[in-house]
């Protein structure tokens, strides 16, 4: 019997790999953006593996699609979720917690065909303006455009990811499209489209954390140490992304399918490191007021609710 027990123990030990990595599932909006490429680039560089982590990623067309699997618990983490959308979900009782900033400020821009009479966002009244999905950060930016520039007759439309949006613009389904670098840079250089607005043209966007990293509340409670370790690896990856290591630009260029000079331009011209650093949710009071004004939430969250909703992980 003792010999049998030893054999069974040996078999069980062999069936479970020693030092098996902890697994996490994540949804990410907008495949190919620099700010949503952290997991991809960190995985390529072996950073998450070094922290004994294996990440399964699922890309979506925008914040709304990213958030729902987190709420249902089918994934642990969601990235590039609109801050107002996260607040709205929490206010409705959804099991969502903000564990880090994903984008403070934004590199998103809005454009029209070169042949269009629309030359700036001020010309957009009475025209159609795209955003990704309902509840997304681009939805919030477009709402801010409408409010700040008095575009009372503009029609706003969800058009999905930048590729689908470009098709919609070029086939005249929508007049003003949205994109984030590197998407559209080739068309801008060729003169096919022209920029009519940047996200930061909306005063409400400047200096605000408009996109966040969220976790399912149950996953955070049950696997806090793993998620904490993930965020440490996430920060380490960001440091690597802004290093002089040529490999990161090469890997990003291959991931997106653009030449390396464009990949470097995306990072150096559009995405300062401070934009994607996760340690602080900035502009919270203004974001709260905007969430109420735009009817994302019926009233400001209490201090206790804010403390429950925002739980920055892995911060030293």
C-alpha positions as CSV (number, residue, x, y, z in Angstrom):
1,X,0.0,0.0,0.0
2,X,2.8,2.4,0.9
3,X,4.5,1.7,-2.4
4,X,1.2,2.3,-4.2
5,X,0.8,5.6,-2.4
6,X,4.4,6.7,-3.4
7,X,3.6,5.8,-7.1
8,X,0.3,7.8,-7.0
9,X,2.1,10.8,-5.5
10,X,4.7,10.6,-8.2
11,X,2.1,10.5,-10.9
12,X,0.2,13.5,-9.5
13,X,3.5,15.5,-9.2
14,X,4.2,14.8,-12.9
15,X,0.7,15.8,-13.9
16,X,1.2,19.3,-12.5
17,X,4.1,21.2,-14.0
18,X,6.5,22.6,-11.5
19,X,6.3,26.4,-11.3
20,X,3.3,26.6,-13.6
21,X,2.4,30.2,-14.5
22,X,-0.7,31.8,-13.2
23,X,-3.2,32.5,-16.0
24,X,-5.3,35.6,-16.5
25,X,-7.8,36.4,-19.2
26,X,-8.1,40.0,-20.5
27,X,-10.2,41.9,-23.0
28,X,-8.5,44.9,-24.8
29,X,-10.1,47.6,-26.9
30,X,-8.6,48.5,-30.2
31,X,-5.9,46.1,-31.3
32,X,-2.8,47.8,-32.5
33,X,-2.9,51.0,-30.5
34,X,0.4,51.7,-28.6
35,X,-1.4,52.0,-25.3
36,X,-3.2,48.7,-25.7
37,X,0.0,46.9,-26.9
38,X,1.5,46.6,-23.4
39,X,0.6,43.0,-22.9
40,X,1.7,42.0,-26.4
41,X,5.1,43.7,-26.1
42,X,5.7,42.5,-22.5
43,X,4.9,39.0,-23.6
44,X,7.3,39.2,-26.5
45,X,10.0,40.5,-24.2
46,X,9.4,37.7,-21.7
47,X,8.5,40.1,-18.9
48,X,5.2,38.5,-17.9
49,X,6.8,35.1,-18.1
50,X,9.5,36.3,-15.7
51,X,6.7,37.2,-13.3
52,X,5.2,33.7,-13.7
53,X,2.2,35.0,-15.7
54,X,0.4,33.8,-18.8
55,X,-2.1,36.2,-20.3
56,X,-4.9,35.2,-22.7
57,X,-6.0,38.3,-24.6
58,X,-9.2,39.0,-26.6
59,X,-9.4,42.1,-28.7
60,X,-12.6,44.1,-29.0
61,X,-13.9,47.0,-31.1
62,X,-14.3,49.4,-28.1
63,X,-15.0,50.0,-24.4
64,X,-18.5,48.7,-24.4
65,X,-17.5,45.3,-25.8
66,X,-14.4,45.2,-23.5
67,X,-16.4,45.8,-20.3
68,X,-19.2,43.2,-20.7
69,X,-17.0,40.1,-20.3
70,X,-15.4,41.6,-17.2
71,X,-18.9,42.2,-15.7
72,X,-20.0,38.6,-16.6
73,X,-16.8,37.2,-15.1
74,X,-15.7,35.4,-18.2
75,X,-12.5,37.5,-18.2
76,X,-10.5,38.8,-15.2
77,X,-9.3,42.2,-16.7
78,X,-10.4,44.8,-19.2
79,X,-8.2,47.4,-20.8
80,X,-9.0,50.8,-22.4
81,X,-12.4,51.0,-20.8
82,X,-13.9,54.5,-20.8
83,X,-13.7,55.9,-17.3
84,X,-17.3,57.2,-17.5
85,X,-18.4,53.7,-18.7
86,X,-16.7,52.1,-15.7
87,X,-18.3,54.5,-13.3
88,X,-21.7,53.9,-14.9
89,X,-21.3,50.1,-14.6
90,X,-20.3,50.4,-10.9
91,X,-23.2,52.7,-10.1
92,X,-25.6,50.1,-11.5
93,X,-24.1,47.5,-9.2
94,X,-21.8,45.7,-11.7
95,X,-18.8,43.8,-10.2
96,X,-16.2,46.2,-11.7
97,X,-13.2,47.8,-10.0
98,X,-10.7,50.2,-11.5
99,X,-7.2,48.9,-10.8
100,X,-5.2,51.4,-12.8
101,X,-5.2,54.3,-15.4
102,X,-4.9,53.2,-19.0
103,X,-4.8,56.6,-20.8
104,X,-4.5,60.0,-19.2
105,X,-5.2,62.4,-22.1
106,X,-5.6,60.8,-25.5
107,X,-3.9,60.4,-28.8
108,X,-7.2,59.8,-30.7
109,X,-8.1,62.1,-33.5
110,X,-11.0,62.8,-35.8
111,X,-10.8,63.2,-39.6
112,X,-12.7,63.8,-42.8
113,X,-12.1,62.9,-46.4
114,X,-9.8,65.4,-48.1
115,X,-12.6,66.3,-50.5
116,X,-15.0,67.2,-47.5
117,X,-15.8,70.8,-46.8
118,X,-15.4,70.0,-43.1
119,X,-12.0,71.4,-42.0
120,X,-12.4,71.6,-38.2
121,X,-14.7,70.3,-35.5
122,X,-16.4,73.7,-35.5
123,X,-17.7,72.8,-39.0
124,X,-19.3,69.6,-37.8
125,X,-22.8,70.8,-36.9
126,X,-25.3,69.0,-39.0
127,X,-22.9,66.3,-39.9
128,X,-22.2,62.7,-38.8
129,X,-19.4,62.1,-36.2
130,X,-18.1,58.6,-35.4
131,X,-17.0,57.0,-32.1
132,X,-16.2,53.4,-31.4
133,X,-18.9,51.9,-29.1
134,X,-21.4,53.2,-26.6
135,X,-19.9,54.0,-23.3
136,X,-16.4,54.2,-24.7
137,X,-13.8,57.0,-24.2
138,X,-14.3,58.0,-27.8
139,X,-18.0,58.3,-27.1
140,X,-17.2,60.6,-24.2
141,X,-14.9,62.7,-26.4
142,X,-17.6,63.1,-29.1
143,X,-20.1,64.1,-26.4
144,X,-17.7,66.7,-25.2
145,X,-17.2,68.0,-28.8
146,X,-21.0,68.3,-29.1
147,X,-21.3,70.1,-25.8
148,X,-18.3,72.4,-26.0
149,X,-18.7,73.4,-29.7
150,X,-22.5,73.6,-29.6
151,X,-23.0,70.9,-32.3
152,X,-26.7,70.7,-31.6
153,X,-27.5,69.2,-35.0
154,X,-24.6,66.8,-35.3
155,X,-25.5,63.1,-35.5
156,X,-23.1,60.8,-33.5
157,X,-22.6,57.2,-34.7
158,X,-20.9,54.1,-33.3
159,X,-18.7,52.7,-36.1
160,X,-16.4,50.2,-34.2
161,X,-12.7,50.0,-34.6
162,X,-10.5,52.4,-36.7
163,X,-10.4,50.0,-39.7
164,X,-14.2,49.7,-39.9
165,X,-14.5,53.5,-39.3
166,X,-12.1,54.3,-42.2
167,X,-14.2,52.2,-44.5
168,X,-17.4,54.0,-43.3
169,X,-15.8,57.4,-44.0
170,X,-14.5,56.4,-47.5
171,X,-17.9,55.0,-48.5
172,X,-19.7,58.1,-47.2
173,X,-21.6,56.2,-44.4
174,X,-20.2,58.8,-41.9
175,X,-18.6,62.1,-42.5
176,X,-16.1,62.4,-39.6
177,X,-14.3,59.3,-38.6
178,X,-12.1,58.6,-35.6
179,X,-8.7,56.8,-35.3
180,X,-5.7,56.4,-33.0
181,X,-2.2,56.2,-34.3
182,X,-0.8,54.3,-36.2
183,X,-4.2,54.0,-37.9
184,X,-4.7,56.6,-40.6
185,X,-1.1,57.9,-40.7
186,X,-0.6,56.4,-44.2
187,X,-3.8,58.1,-45.4
188,X,-2.8,61.4,-43.8
189,X,0.6,61.3,-45.5
190,X,-1.0,60.5,-48.8
191,X,-3.5,63.3,-48.5
192,X,-6.6,61.0,-48.6
193,X,-7.9,62.3,-45.3
194,X,-7.2,65.3,-43.1
195,X,-7.4,65.8,-39.3
196,X,-10.3,68.0,-38.2
197,X,-10.0,67.5,-34.4
198,X,-7.9,65.9,-31.7
199,X,-9.3,64.5,-28.5
200,X,-7.4,67.1,-26.6
201,X,-9.4,69.8,-28.4
202,X,-12.1,69.1,-25.9
203,X,-11.2,70.9,-22.7
204,X,-12.8,68.1,-20.6
205,X,-10.2,65.6,-22.0
206,X,-7.0,67.4,-21.3
207,X,-5.3,66.1,-18.2
208,X,-8.0,63.5,-17.4
209,X,-7.7,59.8,-17.2
210,X,-10.3,59.0,-19.9
211,X,-9.5,55.2,-20.1
212,X,-8.9,52.8,-17.3
213,X,-7.9,49.2,-16.5
214,X,-10.7,47.3,-14.8
215,X,-11.0,44.0,-13.0
216,X,-13.9,41.8,-12.1
217,X,-14.5,42.4,-8.4
218,X,-14.7,38.6,-7.6
219,X,-11.4,38.0,-9.5
220,X,-9.8,40.8,-7.6
221,X,-10.9,39.5,-4.3
222,X,-9.9,35.9,-4.9
223,X,-6.7,36.5,-6.9
224,X,-5.4,39.8,-5.6
225,X,-1.8,38.7,-5.3
226,X,-1.8,37.5,-8.9
227,X,-3.3,40.7,-10.2
228,X,-0.9,42.8,-8.1
229,X,1.9,40.9,-9.7
230,X,0.4,41.4,-13.1
231,X,0.4,45.2,-12.6
232,X,4.0,45.1,-11.5
233,X,4.9,43.4,-14.8
234,X,2.7,45.9,-16.6
235,X,4.7,48.8,-15.2
236,X,8.0,47.0,-16.0
237,X,6.8,46.6,-19.6
238,X,6.0,50.3,-19.9
239,X,9.5,51.1,-18.7
240,X,10.8,48.8,-21.4
241,X,8.6,50.3,-24.1
242,X,10.2,53.7,-23.5
243,X,13.8,52.4,-23.3
244,X,16.4,52.7,-26.1
245,X,15.9,49.0,-26.8
246,X,15.3,48.8,-30.6
247,X,13.6,45.5,-30.2
248,X,10.4,47.1,-28.8
249,X,9.9,49.2,-31.9
250,X,10.7,46.2,-34.1
251,X,8.1,44.1,-32.2
252,X,5.5,46.8,-32.3
253,X,6.0,47.4,-36.0
254,X,5.6,43.7,-36.7
255,X,2.5,43.5,-34.4
256,X,0.7,46.4,-36.2
257,X,2.1,45.8,-39.7
258,X,3.8,49.2,-40.3
259,X,7.3,50.2,-41.1
260,X,9.6,50.8,-38.1
261,X,9.9,54.6,-38.6
262,X,6.1,54.9,-38.3
263,X,6.1,52.7,-35.3
264,X,8.7,54.9,-33.6
265,X,6.7,58.0,-34.7
266,X,3.6,56.6,-33.0
267,X,5.4,56.3,-29.7
268,X,7.5,59.5,-29.8
269,X,4.9,61.9,-31.3
270,X,1.6,60.7,-29.9
271,X,2.2,58.7,-26.7
272,X,4.3,60.2,-24.0
273,X,5.0,57.7,-21.2
274,X,2.9,59.8,-18.8
275,X,-0.1,59.1,-21.0
276,X,-0.1,55.3,-20.3
277,X,1.4,55.2,-16.8
278,X,-1.2,53.5,-14.5
279,X,-0.6,54.9,-11.0
280,X,-3.2,57.7,-10.7
281,X,-6.7,58.4,-11.9
282,X,-6.4,62.1,-12.8
283,X,-9.2,64.7,-13.0
284,X,-11.5,62.6,-11.0
285,X,-13.8,65.5,-9.8
286,X,-14.2,66.8,-13.3
287,X,-14.8,63.3,-14.6
288,X,-17.5,62.8,-11.9
289,X,-19.2,66.0,-12.9
290,X,-19.1,65.1,-16.6
291,X,-20.5,61.6,-15.8
292,X,-23.5,63.2,-14.1
293,X,-23.9,65.8,-16.8
294,X,-23.9,63.2,-19.5
295,X,-26.2,60.9,-17.5
296,X,-23.7,58.1,-17.1
297,X,-24.5,58.2,-13.4
298,X,-27.5,59.8,-11.6
299,X,-25.4,61.5,-8.9
300,X,-21.8,61.8,-7.8
301,X,-20.3,58.7,-6.2
302,X,-19.7,59.1,-2.4
303,X,-16.1,59.0,-1.0
304,X,-16.8,55.4,0.1
305,X,-18.0,54.4,-3.3
306,X,-14.9,56.0,-5.0
307,X,-12.6,54.2,-2.6
308,X,-14.4,50.9,-3.4
309,X,-14.4,51.5,-7.1
310,X,-10.8,52.7,-7.5
311,X,-8.2,50.2,-6.1
312,X,-4.9,50.8,-7.8
313,X,-2.9,47.6,-7.8
314,X,0.8,46.9,-7.7
315,X,1.8,50.4,-6.8
316,X,4.9,50.6,-4.8
